Amino acid sequence: MARTIVSVIAAFLLVQVLVFLILSGAWMILGAEGAFRGDSWNLSPQWTWTMLGAGLAASIAGGAACLVMAARGNAVMHLAVISLITGVLPAVLPKPEPPAGAVVRPQAVGMFEAMGSARPPTWQPWAAAMLAPAGVLIGGRMLLASARRGTTAAGDPDGCGRGCGTCSATAGDNG
Protein backbone atom coordinates (compact mmCIF):
# COMPACT_ATOMS: atom_id res chain seq x y z
CA MET A 1 0.00 0.00 0.00
CA ALA A 2 2.85 2.40 0.76
CA ARG A 3 4.25 1.77 -2.71
CA THR A 4 0.89 2.69 -4.24
CA ILE A 5 0.64 5.92 -2.21
CA VAL A 6 4.19 6.98 -3.04
CA SER A 7 3.64 6.13 -6.72
CA VAL A 8 0.45 8.17 -6.92
CA ILE A 9 2.08 11.17 -5.22
CA ALA A 10 5.20 10.95 -7.40
CA ALA A 11 3.15 10.59 -10.59
CA PHE A 12 0.94 13.55 -9.61
CA LEU A 13 4.02 15.69 -9.03
CA LEU A 14 5.46 14.50 -12.35
CA VAL A 15 2.33 15.66 -14.15
CA GLN A 16 2.54 19.10 -12.52
CA VAL A 17 6.23 19.48 -13.40
CA LEU A 18 5.66 18.36 -17.00
CA VAL A 19 2.78 20.80 -17.47
CA PHE A 20 4.92 23.62 -16.07
CA LEU A 21 7.86 22.75 -18.32
CA ILE A 22 5.72 22.40 -21.47
CA LEU A 23 3.89 25.66 -20.83
CA SER A 24 7.14 27.45 -19.95
CA GLY A 25 8.53 26.38 -23.32
CA ALA A 26 5.35 27.47 -25.06
CA TRP A 27 5.54 30.84 -23.29
CA MET A 28 9.11 31.31 -24.50
CA ILE A 29 7.95 30.62 -28.05
CA LEU A 30 4.60 32.45 -28.10
CA GLY A 31 5.08 35.13 -25.46
CA ALA A 32 2.26 37.37 -24.31
CA GLU A 33 1.29 38.17 -27.89
CA GLY A 34 0.48 34.53 -28.60
CA ALA A 35 -1.02 33.75 -25.20
CA PHE A 36 -3.54 36.59 -24.96
CA ARG A 37 -6.14 38.25 -27.15
CA GLY A 38 -5.09 41.79 -27.95
CA ASP A 39 -4.43 43.91 -24.88
CA SER A 40 -6.73 41.91 -22.62
CA TRP A 41 -6.10 39.13 -20.09
CA ASN A 42 -8.36 36.77 -22.10
CA LEU A 43 -6.48 33.74 -23.36
CA SER A 44 -6.07 33.25 -27.08
CA PRO A 45 -7.47 30.07 -28.66
CA GLN A 46 -3.90 29.03 -29.49
CA TRP A 47 -2.84 29.21 -25.82
CA THR A 48 -6.05 27.56 -24.62
CA TRP A 49 -5.46 24.54 -26.86
CA THR A 50 -1.76 24.50 -25.91
CA MET A 51 -2.76 24.30 -22.24
CA LEU A 52 -5.18 21.45 -22.89
CA GLY A 53 -2.63 19.56 -24.99
CA ALA A 54 0.08 20.00 -22.35
CA GLY A 55 -2.26 18.74 -19.65
CA LEU A 56 -3.29 15.71 -21.68
CA ALA A 57 0.28 14.78 -22.65
CA ALA A 58 1.52 15.19 -19.08
CA SER A 59 -1.40 13.14 -17.73
CA ILE A 60 -0.67 10.29 -20.13
CA ALA A 61 2.96 10.29 -19.00
CA GLY A 62 1.84 10.44 -15.36
CA GLY A 63 -0.51 7.48 -15.75
CA ALA A 64 2.21 5.40 -17.36
CA ALA A 65 4.77 6.40 -14.71
CA CYS A 66 2.31 5.61 -11.93
CA LEU A 67 1.75 2.09 -13.24
CA VAL A 68 5.48 1.48 -13.64
CA MET A 69 6.26 2.71 -10.13
CA ALA A 70 3.38 0.97 -8.37
CA ALA A 71 3.23 -2.13 -10.60
CA ARG A 72 -0.50 -2.19 -9.77
CA GLY A 73 -3.30 -1.01 -11.98
CA ASN A 74 -5.34 0.31 -9.06
CA ALA A 75 -2.73 3.03 -8.44
CA VAL A 76 -3.60 4.50 -11.83
CA MET A 77 -7.26 4.66 -10.83
CA HIS A 78 -6.34 6.46 -7.60
CA LEU A 79 -4.29 8.97 -9.60
CA ALA A 80 -7.20 9.48 -12.01
CA VAL A 81 -9.58 10.23 -9.13
CA ILE A 82 -7.14 12.70 -7.58
CA SER A 83 -6.66 14.32 -11.00
CA LEU A 84 -10.42 14.66 -11.38
CA ILE A 85 -10.84 16.23 -7.94
CA THR A 86 -7.95 18.65 -8.35
CA GLY A 87 -9.16 19.48 -11.86
CA VAL A 88 -12.74 20.23 -10.85
CA LEU A 89 -11.75 22.50 -7.96
CA PRO A 90 -10.48 25.38 -10.16
CA ALA A 91 -13.57 25.01 -12.34
CA VAL A 92 -16.03 25.40 -9.45
CA LEU A 93 -14.16 27.85 -7.24
CA PRO A 94 -14.74 31.47 -8.19
CA LYS A 95 -11.76 33.26 -9.69
CA PRO A 96 -11.19 36.70 -8.14
CA GLU A 97 -12.06 39.61 -10.36
CA PRO A 98 -9.16 41.71 -11.63
CA PRO A 99 -8.59 44.98 -9.77
CA ALA A 100 -10.26 48.07 -11.16
CA GLY A 101 -8.29 49.42 -14.09
CA ALA A 102 -6.57 46.09 -14.72
CA VAL A 103 -8.75 45.25 -17.72
CA VAL A 104 -6.01 46.29 -20.14
CA ARG A 105 -2.93 44.08 -20.10
CA PRO A 106 0.46 45.81 -20.19
CA GLN A 107 2.71 45.01 -23.13
CA ALA A 108 5.52 43.54 -21.01
CA VAL A 109 4.13 40.67 -18.93
CA GLY A 110 6.15 38.05 -17.09
CA MET A 111 5.10 34.41 -17.15
CA PHE A 112 4.16 34.28 -13.45
CA GLU A 113 2.11 37.48 -13.66
CA ALA A 114 0.36 36.03 -16.70
CA MET A 115 -0.45 32.81 -14.82
CA GLY A 116 -2.14 34.76 -12.05
CA SER A 117 -4.07 37.19 -14.23
CA ALA A 118 -5.05 35.12 -17.26
CA ARG A 119 -8.76 34.66 -18.01
CA PRO A 120 -9.47 31.35 -19.75
CA PRO A 121 -12.74 30.72 -21.57
CA THR A 122 -15.43 29.45 -19.19
CA TRP A 123 -15.35 25.95 -20.73
CA GLN A 124 -11.57 25.49 -20.49
CA PRO A 125 -11.29 24.54 -16.78
CA TRP A 126 -14.03 21.94 -17.24
CA ALA A 127 -12.33 20.50 -20.31
CA ALA A 128 -9.01 20.34 -18.45
CA ALA A 129 -10.75 18.65 -15.50
CA MET A 130 -12.05 15.91 -17.80
CA LEU A 131 -8.88 15.50 -19.88
CA ALA A 132 -6.55 15.00 -16.91
CA PRO A 133 -8.11 11.78 -15.55
CA ALA A 134 -8.73 10.55 -19.09
CA GLY A 135 -5.03 11.04 -19.88
CA VAL A 136 -3.99 9.22 -16.70
CA LEU A 137 -6.19 6.26 -17.60
CA ILE A 138 -4.91 6.26 -21.19
CA GLY A 139 -1.30 6.25 -19.97
CA GLY A 140 -1.97 3.38 -17.59
CA ARG A 141 -3.95 1.46 -20.22
CA MET A 142 -1.18 1.76 -22.78
CA LEU A 143 1.21 -0.07 -20.45
CA LEU A 144 -1.40 -2.66 -19.47
CA ALA A 145 -2.11 -3.27 -23.16
CA SER A 146 1.59 -3.72 -23.84
CA ALA A 147 1.72 -6.23 -20.96
CA ARG A 148 -1.03 -8.23 -22.62
CA ARG A 149 1.03 -8.34 -25.80
CA GLY A 150 3.97 -9.80 -23.92
CA THR A 151 5.99 -6.71 -23.12
CA THR A 152 5.62 -5.94 -19.44
CA ALA A 153 6.03 -2.86 -17.30
CA ALA A 154 9.16 -2.61 -15.21
CA GLY A 155 8.74 -4.52 -11.98
CA ASP A 156 5.91 -6.65 -13.37
CA PRO A 157 7.50 -9.83 -14.72
CA ASP A 158 4.31 -11.67 -15.64
CA GLY A 159 2.22 -8.67 -16.74
CA CYS A 160 -0.62 -9.22 -14.28
CA GLY A 161 -0.46 -5.66 -12.93
CA ARG A 162 0.38 -6.83 -9.41
CA GLY A 163 4.15 -6.97 -9.77
CA CYS A 164 4.51 -10.25 -7.91
CA GLY A 165 5.79 -12.44 -10.76
CA THR A 166 3.85 -15.48 -9.60
CA CYS A 167 0.35 -14.78 -10.91
CA SER A 168 -1.38 -16.37 -13.81
CA ALA A 169 -3.99 -13.59 -13.85
CA THR A 170 -4.48 -11.41 -16.89
CA ALA A 171 -3.02 -7.92 -17.04
CA GLY A 172 -6.38 -6.27 -16.43
CA ASP A 173 -7.28 -8.40 -13.37
CA ASN A 174 -6.21 -6.40 -10.36
CA GLY A 175 -8.75 -7.90 -7.92
C-alpha positions in Angstrom: 0.0 0.0 0.0 2.8 2.4 0.8 4.2 1.8 -2.7 0.9 2.7 -4.2 0.6 5.9 -2.2 4.2 7.0 -3.0 3.6 6.1 -6.7 0.4 8.2 -6.9 2.1 11.2 -5.2 5.2 10.9 -7.4 3.1 10.6 -10.6 0.9 13.5 -9.6 4.0 15.7 -9.0 5.5 14.5 -12.3 2.3 15.7 -14.1 2.5 19.1 -12.5 6.2 19.5 -13.4 5.7 18.4 -17.0 2.8 20.8 -17.5 4.9 23.6 -16.1 7.9 22.7 -18.3 5.7 22.4 -21.5 3.9 25.7 -20.8 7.1 27.5 -20.0 8.5 26.4 -23.3 5.3 27.5 -25.1 5.5 30.8 -23.3 9.1 31.3 -24.5 8.0 30.6 -28.1 4.6 32.4 -28.1 5.1 35.1 -25.5 2.3 37.4 -24.3 1.3 38.2 -27.9 0.5 34.5 -28.6 -1.0 33.7 -25.2 -3.5 36.6 -25.0 -6.1 38.2 -27.1 -5.1 41.8 -27.9 -4.4 43.9 -24.9 -6.7 41.9 -22.6 -6.1 39.1 -20.1 -8.4 36.8 -22.1 -6.5 33.7 -23.4 -6.1 33.2 -27.1 -7.5 30.1 -28.7 -3.9 29.0 -29.5 -2.8 29.2 -25.8 -6.0 27.6 -24.6 -5.5 24.5 -26.9 -1.8 24.5 -25.9 -2.8 24.3 -22.2 -5.2 21.5 -22.9 -2.6 19.6 -25.0 0.1 20.0 -22.4 -2.3 18.7 -19.7 -3.3 15.7 -21.7 0.3 14.8 -22.6 1.5 15.2 -19.1 -1.4 13.1 -17.7 -0.7 10.3 -20.1 3.0 10.3 -19.0 1.8 10.4 -15.4 -0.5 7.5 -15.7 2.2 5.4 -17.4 4.8 6.4 -14.7 2.3 5.6 -11.9 1.8 2.1 -13.2 5.5 1.5 -13.6 6.3 2.7 -10.1 3.4 1.0 -8.4 3.2 -2.1 -10.6 -0.5 -2.2 -9.8 -3.3 -1.0 -12.0 -5.3 0.3 -9.1 -2.7 3.0 -8.4 -3.6 4.5 -11.8 -7.3 4.7 -10.8 -6.3 6.5 -7.6 -4.3 9.0 -9.6 -7.2 9.5 -12.0 -9.6 10.2 -9.1 -7.1 12.7 -7.6 -6.7 14.3 -11.0 -10.4 14.7 -11.4 -10.8 16.2 -7.9 -7.9 18.7 -8.4 -9.2 19.5 -11.9 -12.7 20.2 -10.9 -11.7 22.5 -8.0 -10.5 25.4 -10.2 -13.6 25.0 -12.3 -16.0 25.4 -9.5 -14.2 27.8 -7.2 -14.7 31.5 -8.2 -11.8 33.3 -9.7 -11.2 36.7 -8.1 -12.1 39.6 -10.4 -9.2 41.7 -11.6 -8.6 45.0 -9.8 -10.3 48.1 -11.2 -8.3 49.4 -14.1 -6.6 46.1 -14.7 -8.7 45.3 -17.7 -6.0 46.3 -20.1 -2.9 44.1 -20.1 0.5 45.8 -20.2 2.7 45.0 -23.1 5.5 43.5 -21.0 4.1 40.7 -18.9 6.2 38.1 -17.1 5.1 34.4 -17.2 4.2 34.3 -13.5 2.1 37.5 -13.7 0.4 36.0 -16.7 -0.4 32.8 -14.8 -2.1 34.8 -12.1 -4.1 37.2 -14.2 -5.1 35.1 -17.3 -8.8 34.7 -18.0 -9.5 31.3 -19.8 -12.7 30.7 -21.6 -15.4 29.4 -19.2 -15.4 25.9 -20.7 -11.6 25.5 -20.5 -11.3 24.5 -16.8 -14.0 21.9 -17.2 -12.3 20.5 -20.3 -9.0 20.3 -18.5 -10.7 18.7 -15.5 -12.0 15.9 -17.8 -8.9 15.5 -19.9 -6.5 15.0 -16.9 -8.1 11.8 -15.5 -8.7 10.5 -19.1 -5.0 11.0 -19.9 -4.0 9.2 -16.7 -6.2 6.3 -17.6 -4.9 6.3 -21.2 -1.3 6.3 -20.0 -2.0 3.4 -17.6 -3.9 1.5 -20.2 -1.2 1.8 -22.8 1.2 -0.1 -20.4 -1.4 -2.7 -19.5 -2.1 -3.3 -23.2 1.6 -3.7 -23.8 1.7 -6.2 -21.0 -1.0 -8.2 -22.6 1.0 -8.3 -25.8 4.0 -9.8 -23.9 6.0 -6.7 -23.1 5.6 -5.9 -19.4 6.0 -2.9 -17.3 9.2 -2.6 -15.2 8.7 -4.5 -12.0 5.9 -6.6 -13.4 7.5 -9.8 -14.7 4.3 -11.7 -15.6 2.2 -8.7 -16.7 -0.6 -9.2 -14.3 -0.5 -5.7 -12.9 0.4 -6.8 -9.4 4.2 -7.0 -9.8 4.5 -10.3 -7.9 5.8 -12.4 -10.8 3.9 -15.5 -9.6 0.4 -14.8 -10.9 -1.4 -16.4 -13.8 -4.0 -13.6 -13.8 -4.5 -11.4 -16.9 -3.0 -7.9 -17.0 -6.4 -6.3 -16.4 -7.3 -8.4 -13.4 -6.2 -6.4 -10.4 -8.7 -7.9 -7.9 
